[in-house]
Every structure is written in C-alpha cells, then in structure tokens.
Amino acid sequence: MLPESKLTLLKRIVCLVVVFVGCTISPKSQVLFQEAVDFAPEELERVYSRGLQYLLKTQADDGSWPDKPYGSEPAAAAFAILAMLAHGDDPNFGPYASSIRKGLDYILKFRNVQTGYIGKTMYNHGFSTLALAEAYGSVQDVRLGAALVGAVKLIVQSQAKNPQGGWRYSPESQDADTTVSGAQMVALFAARNAGIGVPEESIQKGLKYFARCQTADGGFGYTTAVGPNGTRTAIACLVYALAKEKTNPVFEKGFKYLQKAPVEMGYQQYYLYYAAQAFFHASPSAWRDWNRKNLKVLSGNQGADGHWDGQFGASFSTSASLLSLALNYRFLPIYER
C-alpha cells in the first residue's frame, strides 16, 4: 500500500491526466483552470517556496510567529497556516505538516470552550475561524470540528445582538465596521463550504450592512458610506462574490471602483490579500493582469530570506503576500469560483 503522501501525489497525477484527456476528446469539456498565465510557473513557485521557508524557520516552538507587533496573535498563525495549506502539499505528512499542526495548536490555546471565542478581538476570531474551516476535513485533528462549530456559533450570535447587522472588535459590540465584518463573513462562507450550518439570515444581514456602507462612487467606507478606499472595497466585493451576488449592482459598482483605486500602501499586504480574491472572482481577464503585476512586484521586493516587510510585522506580511499569489494554485476551498 502506498504511503499517504505518495497516494495523494498519485491522485493529483490521475486528475491531471483525466482533465487532459477530457479536453482532448471534446472542446466543450470542462477546463480545470481557464486562465492562461503569461509568466513562468517556476518564478511563482520560487517566490512562494521562499516565503514558506521563511515561515517555517521563524515559527516558535509554541506554534506562534513571535515578531512584533502582531506575530503572537492567533490571527497571524491563522494566516501562516492558510498560506501553507494553499500550496497544496499534504497537510498531514507533507513538508509543512508539523508547522501546520503547531499553528493549529496555538490557535486552539486561545479558544474559550464555553463560548467558542478565539482570541481577544473579533479580528483574531474571524481569521482563526477561517483557518479552522480550511483545515477541517483535510487535517487529521479531531478537535477541529467542535472548535469550528463553536466559532461559527459565536459569529452568528454576535451579529444577532448587533443592531447594525455586522461586527466590530468584540462579540458584544453594538457598532460595526467593514473590515471586521469582512473577516466574519469570509469565515462563514468557508465554514459553509466545509459543511457547517450557517443561517442564510446571517449572510443576508451582513450583505445589507455592507450595502449601507457603499458610497455613491461605488467604494466602501469604514463604518458608514464615507471615506471609501481600495482595501475596504476589495473586502466588500469578495463578500458579495462569495455570496454569489456578482450581478448585484452593489458588487458591480464596487468592482468598477476597485479597478481604479490605488494600492493602499499603508496596509499593502492586507489590500493584496483581499484584492487578489476580489479580482479573481470578478473577472478572469482582470485578475490575470492584476496577478501578473502582483507577482512582479512581490518578486522584486521579497527579502533575501523570503519575507516581506509590512505594517503588521514580517510574519503577517509574508503570509498575506503569499495568499495573494495562492489563487494560482487553487487548493484552498475558499478560492474556488
């Protein structure tokens, strides 16, 4: 019997053969990846692998990435886990399996078993829930199911108590903002993809909150329809795309704004993480152009040790940068169109 890692590789080879044969037999056969790339795949792999090696080398024994200012937060561990899962290696026996396990251990240390709350802010909770949802079903860890169910329940209950229909810094917040709300919404979609029950009412309430934050020019503000920028607009576009609402005027106006919006240099990697997904879901051709430019920029400013600098610290910046490239691999369920 083949070892699990070799069996997984064999399955991937068989899938690729099936796709190739299918496309040869009939021009109408489904194509796995519809976008053609105009850069060398080896360049993408070189950049991505160097970033992953940096994350491997800088992870602490307790599973965290203890760089300042936010490396010790569970959200930073969540982003690093997502970047590793997105590469497509076997999460249980592959080269990043140990790091993934330690990162999940670290996240679960912050879990309140009674309430399901992870960390001390809803930012941490939302991103940690996303990591649990993407790991659930692929990582062999019996703790993940209960933790994910509890985390989703906390998100839903927090929204139910919020008069805005969104989320902010704590589960008890009575106000809301589009960045925290985006983290919760994406986590809910990932949990739904993983088979966890998510009330449709929660999704619809969240969409209505975002719609109220859209400005006349199509962008999205922070807490209201004032002061739009590219990052928040990318978040909103992604939320609407994951909700299968790409024909909604809210999405259409938002994407037009996003295409013209400058890169948010103060929050560059945060912008890249969301913008990559927004472009990917909105338009294959627009994403292809955006993706090519993104790879060129990230390849040029990647550190010699594989990291990227940023406002939120090297570990988060590196993970977010990698995730902006991970659409090229298509292994994370949340990255499916």
MILUMPA-577800 format. One record per residue (C-alpha): residue number from 1; residue in one letter; x, y, z. Coordinates in steps of 0.25 Angstrom, whole numbers, padded with zeros to 4 digits, always signed. Example, Ala and Ser with C-alpha at 12.3 -4.5 7.8 and 13.67 -1.06 7.14 Angstrom:
# MILUMPA-577800
{atom 1,a,{+0049,-0018,+0031}}
{atom 2,s,{+0055,-0004,+0029}}
//
This chain:
# MILUMPA-577800
{atom 1,m,{+0000,+0000,+0000}}
{atom 2,l,{+0005,+0014,-0004}}
{atom 3,p,{+0009,+0024,+0007}}
{atom 4,e,{-0002,+0035,+0009}}
{atom 5,s,{+0007,+0046,+0003}}
{atom 6,k,{+0011,+0037,-0010}}
{atom 7,l,{-0004,+0033,-0011}}
{atom 8,t,{-0008,+0048,-0011}}
{atom 9,l,{+0002,+0051,-0022}}
{atom 10,l,{-0003,+0039,-0030}}
{atom 11,k,{-0017,+0044,-0029}}
{atom 12,r,{-0013,+0058,-0034}}
{atom 13,i,{-0006,+0052,-0046}}
{atom 14,v,{-0018,+0044,-0049}}
{atom 15,c,{-0027,+0056,-0048}}
{atom 16,l,{-0018,+0064,-0058}}
{atom 17,v,{-0018,+0052,-0068}}
{atom 18,v,{-0033,+0052,-0067}}
{atom 19,v,{-0034,+0067,-0070}}
{atom 20,f,{-0024,+0066,-0081}}
{atom 21,v,{-0031,+0054,-0088}}
{atom 22,g,{-0045,+0061,-0086}}
{atom 23,c,{-0040,+0073,-0092}}
{atom 24,t,{-0034,+0066,-0104}}
{atom 25,i,{-0047,+0058,-0106}}
{atom 26,s,{-0057,+0069,-0107}}
{atom 27,p,{-0054,+0084,-0108}}
{atom 28,k,{-0066,+0086,-0099}}
{atom 29,s,{-0060,+0078,-0087}}
{atom 30,q,{-0058,+0086,-0074}}
{atom 31,v,{-0045,+0092,-0073}}
{atom 32,l,{-0039,+0092,-0059}}
{atom 33,f,{-0032,+0105,-0060}}
{atom 34,q,{-0038,+0115,-0070}}
{atom 35,e,{-0027,+0126,-0069}}
{atom 36,a,{-0014,+0125,-0077}}
{atom 37,v,{-0003,+0131,-0069}}
{atom 38,d,{+0008,+0139,-0077}}
{atom 39,f,{+0019,+0137,-0067}}
{atom 40,a,{+0028,+0125,-0064}}
{atom 41,p,{+0021,+0116,-0053}}
{atom 42,e,{+0035,+0114,-0048}}
{atom 43,e,{+0036,+0128,-0044}}
{atom 44,l,{+0023,+0127,-0036}}
{atom 45,e,{+0028,+0114,-0029}}
{atom 46,r,{+0041,+0120,-0026}}
{atom 47,v,{+0035,+0133,-0019}}
{atom 48,y,{+0025,+0125,-0012}}
{atom 49,s,{+0034,+0114,-0007}}
{atom 50,r,{+0044,+0124,-0001}}
{atom 51,g,{+0033,+0131,+0006}}
{atom 52,l,{+0028,+0117,+0012}}
{atom 53,q,{+0042,+0114,+0016}}
{atom 54,y,{+0043,+0127,+0024}}
{atom 55,l,{+0030,+0124,+0031}}
{atom 56,l,{+0036,+0110,+0035}}
{atom 57,k,{+0049,+0116,+0040}}
{atom 58,t,{+0043,+0127,+0049}}
{atom 59,q,{+0032,+0119,+0055}}
{atom 60,a,{+0034,+0118,+0070}}
{atom 61,d,{+0033,+0104,+0078}}
{atom 62,d,{+0019,+0108,+0083}}
{atom 63,g,{+0013,+0110,+0069}}
{atom 64,s,{+0013,+0125,+0068}}
{atom 65,w,{+0021,+0135,+0060}}
{atom 66,p,{+0026,+0144,+0071}}
{atom 67,d,{+0030,+0156,+0063}}
{atom 68,k,{+0025,+0170,+0066}}
{atom 69,p,{+0015,+0176,+0066}}
{atom 70,y,{+0005,+0164,+0064}}
{atom 71,g,{+0012,+0151,+0061}}
{atom 72,s,{+0008,+0146,+0075}}
{atom 73,e,{-0007,+0148,+0071}}
{atom 74,p,{-0015,+0135,+0067}}
{atom 75,a,{-0019,+0143,+0054}}
{atom 76,a,{-0004,+0143,+0050}}
{atom 77,a,{-0003,+0128,+0052}}
{atom 78,a,{-0016,+0126,+0044}}
{atom 79,f,{-0011,+0134,+0032}}
{atom 80,a,{+0002,+0125,+0032}}
{atom 81,i,{-0006,+0112,+0033}}
{atom 82,l,{-0014,+0117,+0021}}
{atom 83,a,{-0002,+0120,+0013}}
{atom 84,m,{+0003,+0106,+0015}}
{atom 85,l,{-0010,+0099,+0012}}
{atom 86,a,{-0011,+0108,+0000}}
{atom 87,h,{+0001,+0102,-0006}}
{atom 88,g,{-0005,+0088,-0007}}
{atom 89,d,{+0004,+0079,+0000}}
{atom 90,d,{-0001,+0068,+0008}}
{atom 91,p,{-0005,+0075,+0022}}
{atom 92,n,{-0003,+0062,+0030}}
{atom 93,f,{+0010,+0057,+0024}}
{atom 94,g,{+0016,+0067,+0015}}
{atom 95,p,{+0027,+0077,+0017}}
{atom 96,y,{+0019,+0087,+0025}}
{atom 97,a,{+0011,+0077,+0033}}
{atom 98,s,{+0018,+0079,+0046}}
{atom 99,s,{+0017,+0094,+0045}}
{atom 100,i,{+0002,+0094,+0042}}
{atom 101,r,{-0001,+0085,+0054}}
{atom 102,k,{+0007,+0094,+0063}}
{atom 103,g,{+0000,+0106,+0057}}
{atom 104,l,{-0014,+0100,+0060}}
{atom 105,d,{-0009,+0096,+0074}}
{atom 106,y,{-0006,+0111,+0076}}
{atom 107,i,{-0019,+0116,+0071}}
{atom 108,l,{-0027,+0106,+0079}}
{atom 109,k,{-0020,+0110,+0092}}
{atom 110,f,{-0028,+0123,+0091}}
{atom 111,r,{-0041,+0116,+0089}}
{atom 112,n,{-0051,+0118,+0100}}
{atom 113,v,{-0058,+0105,+0101}}
{atom 114,q,{-0071,+0110,+0107}}
{atom 115,t,{-0073,+0122,+0097}}
{atom 116,g,{-0065,+0117,+0085}}
{atom 117,y,{-0058,+0131,+0085}}
{atom 118,i,{-0044,+0130,+0079}}
{atom 119,g,{-0034,+0141,+0084}}
{atom 120,k,{-0037,+0155,+0089}}
{atom 121,t,{-0043,+0162,+0077}}
{atom 122,m,{-0052,+0158,+0066}}
{atom 123,y,{-0041,+0160,+0056}}
{atom 124,n,{-0034,+0149,+0063}}
{atom 125,h,{-0047,+0141,+0064}}
{atom 126,g,{-0051,+0143,+0049}}
{atom 127,f,{-0037,+0139,+0043}}
{atom 128,s,{-0035,+0128,+0053}}
{atom 129,t,{-0049,+0122,+0049}}
{atom 130,l,{-0045,+0123,+0034}}
{atom 131,a,{-0033,+0115,+0037}}
{atom 132,l,{-0040,+0105,+0044}}
{atom 133,a,{-0051,+0104,+0033}}
{atom 134,e,{-0040,+0102,+0022}}
{atom 135,a,{-0032,+0092,+0031}}
{atom 136,y,{-0045,+0084,+0035}}
{atom 137,g,{-0047,+0072,+0026}}
{atom 138,s,{-0032,+0071,+0021}}
{atom 139,v,{-0024,+0072,+0034}}
{atom 140,q,{-0025,+0060,+0043}}
{atom 141,d,{-0029,+0066,+0056}}
{atom 142,v,{-0042,+0062,+0064}}
{atom 143,r,{-0042,+0076,+0071}}
{atom 144,l,{-0045,+0084,+0058}}
{atom 145,g,{-0060,+0080,+0057}}
{atom 146,a,{-0064,+0085,+0070}}
{atom 147,a,{-0056,+0097,+0070}}
{atom 148,l,{-0061,+0101,+0057}}
{atom 149,v,{-0076,+0099,+0061}}
{atom 150,g,{-0074,+0107,+0073}}
{atom 151,a,{-0066,+0118,+0066}}
{atom 152,v,{-0077,+0119,+0055}}
{atom 153,k,{-0088,+0120,+0066}}
{atom 154,l,{-0081,+0131,+0073}}
{atom 155,i,{-0080,+0139,+0060}}
{atom 156,v,{-0095,+0137,+0058}}
{atom 157,q,{-0099,+0141,+0072}}
{atom 158,s,{-0090,+0153,+0072}}
{atom 159,q,{-0097,+0158,+0059}}
{atom 160,a,{-0111,+0155,+0065}}
{atom 161,k,{-0108,+0165,+0077}}
{atom 162,n,{-0102,+0175,+0068}}
{atom 163,p,{-0113,+0186,+0063}}
{atom 164,q,{-0104,+0189,+0050}}
{atom 165,g,{-0105,+0174,+0046}}
{atom 166,g,{-0090,+0174,+0045}}
{atom 167,w,{-0078,+0172,+0055}}
{atom 168,r,{-0067,+0180,+0061}}
{atom 169,y,{-0056,+0178,+0071}}
{atom 170,s,{-0063,+0169,+0082}}
{atom 171,p,{-0075,+0159,+0082}}
{atom 172,e,{-0083,+0170,+0090}}
{atom 173,s,{-0080,+0182,+0081}}
{atom 174,q,{-0092,+0190,+0077}}
{atom 175,d,{-0086,+0197,+0065}}
{atom 176,a,{-0079,+0191,+0053}}
{atom 177,d,{-0069,+0193,+0042}}
{atom 178,t,{-0066,+0187,+0029}}
{atom 179,t,{-0052,+0181,+0032}}
{atom 180,v,{-0056,+0173,+0044}}
{atom 181,s,{-0069,+0169,+0037}}
{atom 182,g,{-0062,+0164,+0025}}
{atom 183,a,{-0054,+0155,+0033}}
{atom 184,q,{-0066,+0149,+0039}}
{atom 185,m,{-0073,+0148,+0026}}
{atom 186,v,{-0062,+0141,+0019}}
{atom 187,a,{-0061,+0131,+0031}}
{atom 188,l,{-0076,+0128,+0030}}
{atom 189,f,{-0074,+0125,+0015}}
{atom 190,a,{-0062,+0116,+0018}}
{atom 191,a,{-0070,+0109,+0029}}
{atom 192,r,{-0082,+0107,+0020}}
{atom 193,n,{-0073,+0101,+0009}}
{atom 194,a,{-0067,+0091,+0020}}
{atom 195,g,{-0081,+0086,+0023}}
{atom 196,i,{-0084,+0094,+0035}}
{atom 197,g,{-0098,+0100,+0036}}
{atom 198,v,{-0099,+0115,+0034}}
{atom 199,p,{-0112,+0122,+0035}}
{atom 200,e,{-0115,+0129,+0022}}
{atom 201,e,{-0121,+0141,+0030}}
{atom 202,s,{-0107,+0144,+0035}}
{atom 203,i,{-0102,+0145,+0021}}
{atom 204,q,{-0113,+0154,+0017}}
{atom 205,k,{-0112,+0163,+0029}}
{atom 206,g,{-0097,+0164,+0026}}
{atom 207,l,{-0099,+0168,+0012}}
{atom 208,k,{-0109,+0178,+0015}}
{atom 209,y,{-0099,+0185,+0025}}
{atom 210,f,{-0088,+0185,+0014}}
{atom 211,a,{-0098,+0191,+0004}}
{atom 212,r,{-0101,+0203,+0014}}
{atom 213,c,{-0086,+0206,+0015}}
{atom 214,q,{-0085,+0207,-0001}}
{atom 215,t,{-0083,+0222,-0005}}
{atom 216,a,{-0088,+0228,-0018}}
{atom 217,d,{-0076,+0225,-0026}}
{atom 218,g,{-0076,+0210,-0023}}
{atom 219,g,{-0066,+0210,-0012}}
{atom 220,f,{-0068,+0205,+0003}}
{atom 221,g,{-0066,+0213,+0015}}
{atom 222,y,{-0061,+0208,+0029}}
{atom 223,t,{-0073,+0209,+0037}}
{atom 224,t,{-0083,+0217,+0028}}
{atom 225,a,{-0083,+0221,+0014}}
{atom 226,v,{-0072,+0231,+0016}}
{atom 227,g,{-0057,+0231,+0012}}
{atom 228,p,{-0056,+0219,+0003}}
{atom 229,n,{-0043,+0212,-0001}}
{atom 230,g,{-0038,+0201,-0009}}
{atom 231,t,{-0036,+0191,+0003}}
{atom 232,r,{-0050,+0192,+0009}}
{atom 233,t,{-0056,+0192,-0006}}
{atom 234,a,{-0048,+0179,-0008}}
{atom 235,i,{-0053,+0173,+0004}}
{atom 236,a,{-0068,+0176,+0001}}
{atom 237,c,{-0066,+0171,-0014}}
{atom 238,l,{-0061,+0158,-0008}}
{atom 239,v,{-0072,+0157,+0001}}
{atom 240,y,{-0083,+0159,-0010}}
{atom 241,a,{-0075,+0149,-0019}}
{atom 242,l,{-0075,+0138,-0009}}
{atom 243,a,{-0090,+0141,-0007}}
{atom 244,k,{-0092,+0138,-0022}}
{atom 245,e,{-0097,+0153,-0024}}
{atom 246,k,{-0087,+0157,-0035}}
{atom 247,t,{-0099,+0162,-0043}}
{atom 248,n,{-0104,+0171,-0031}}
{atom 249,p,{-0102,+0186,-0034}}
{atom 250,v,{-0094,+0187,-0021}}
{atom 251,f,{-0084,+0177,-0026}}
{atom 252,e,{-0083,+0183,-0040}}
{atom 253,k,{-0081,+0198,-0035}}
{atom 254,g,{-0071,+0193,-0025}}
{atom 255,f,{-0063,+0186,-0035}}
{atom 256,k,{-0062,+0198,-0044}}
{atom 257,y,{-0057,+0206,-0032}}
{atom 258,l,{-0047,+0195,-0029}}
{atom 259,q,{-0041,+0195,-0043}}
{atom 260,k,{-0038,+0210,-0041}}
{atom 261,a,{-0034,+0210,-0027}}
{atom 262,p,{-0019,+0212,-0023}}
{atom 263,v,{-0012,+0201,-0015}}
{atom 264,e,{-0013,+0204,+0000}}
{atom 265,m,{+0001,+0206,+0003}}
{atom 266,g,{-0001,+0207,+0018}}
{atom 267,y,{-0008,+0194,+0018}}
{atom 268,q,{-0001,+0188,+0006}}
{atom 269,q,{-0002,+0173,+0009}}
{atom 270,y,{-0016,+0174,+0015}}
{atom 271,y,{-0020,+0180,+0002}}
{atom 272,l,{-0013,+0170,-0006}}
{atom 273,y,{-0019,+0158,+0001}}
{atom 274,y,{-0034,+0163,-0002}}
{atom 275,a,{-0031,+0170,-0015}}
{atom 276,a,{-0026,+0157,-0021}}
{atom 277,q,{-0038,+0149,-0017}}
{atom 278,a,{-0047,+0161,-0022}}
{atom 279,f,{-0041,+0162,-0036}}
{atom 280,f,{-0041,+0146,-0037}}
{atom 281,h,{-0056,+0145,-0035}}
{atom 282,a,{-0060,+0157,-0043}}
{atom 283,s,{-0052,+0155,-0056}}
{atom 284,p,{-0043,+0145,-0061}}
{atom 285,s,{-0036,+0155,-0070}}
{atom 286,a,{-0035,+0166,-0060}}
{atom 287,w,{-0029,+0156,-0050}}
{atom 288,r,{-0019,+0151,-0060}}
{atom 289,d,{-0014,+0165,-0062}}
{atom 290,w,{-0014,+0168,-0047}}
{atom 291,n,{-0008,+0155,-0044}}
{atom 292,r,{+0004,+0157,-0053}}
{atom 293,k,{+0007,+0171,-0048}}
{atom 294,n,{+0006,+0166,-0033}}
{atom 295,l,{+0016,+0155,-0036}}
{atom 296,k,{+0025,+0164,-0042}}
{atom 297,v,{+0025,+0174,-0030}}
{atom 298,l,{+0025,+0163,-0019}}
{atom 299,s,{+0037,+0156,-0026}}
{atom 300,g,{+0044,+0170,-0027}}
{atom 301,n,{+0043,+0173,-0012}}
{atom 302,q,{+0044,+0160,-0005}}
{atom 303,g,{+0055,+0159,+0005}}
{atom 304,a,{+0067,+0150,+0003}}
{atom 305,d,{+0061,+0141,+0014}}
{atom 306,g,{+0048,+0140,+0007}}
{atom 307,h,{+0040,+0150,+0015}}
{atom 308,w,{+0032,+0163,+0012}}
{atom 309,d,{+0032,+0175,+0021}}
{atom 310,g,{+0019,+0182,+0025}}
{atom 311,q,{+0012,+0190,+0036}}
{atom 312,f,{+0007,+0177,+0043}}
{atom 313,g,{+0020,+0170,+0044}}
{atom 314,a,{+0028,+0161,+0035}}
{atom 315,s,{+0020,+0148,+0038}}
{atom 316,f,{+0007,+0154,+0035}}
{atom 317,s,{+0012,+0162,+0023}}
{atom 318,t,{+0019,+0149,+0017}}
{atom 319,s,{+0006,+0141,+0019}}
{atom 320,a,{-0003,+0151,+0013}}
{atom 321,s,{+0006,+0153,+0001}}
{atom 322,l,{+0007,+0138,-0001}}
{atom 323,l,{-0008,+0137,+0000}}
{atom 324,s,{-0009,+0148,-0011}}
{atom 325,l,{-0002,+0138,-0020}}
{atom 326,a,{-0009,+0126,-0016}}
{atom 327,l,{-0020,+0127,-0026}}
{atom 328,n,{-0010,+0122,-0036}}
{atom 329,y,{-0011,+0108,-0028}}
{atom 330,r,{-0026,+0108,-0025}}
{atom 331,f,{-0024,+0098,-0014}}
{atom 332,l,{-0032,+0105,-0003}}
{atom 333,p,{-0047,+0103,-0004}}
{atom 334,i,{-0050,+0117,-0001}}
{atom 335,y,{-0042,+0121,-0014}}
{atom 336,e,{-0052,+0113,-0023}}
{atom 337,r,{-0060,+0121,-0033}}
//
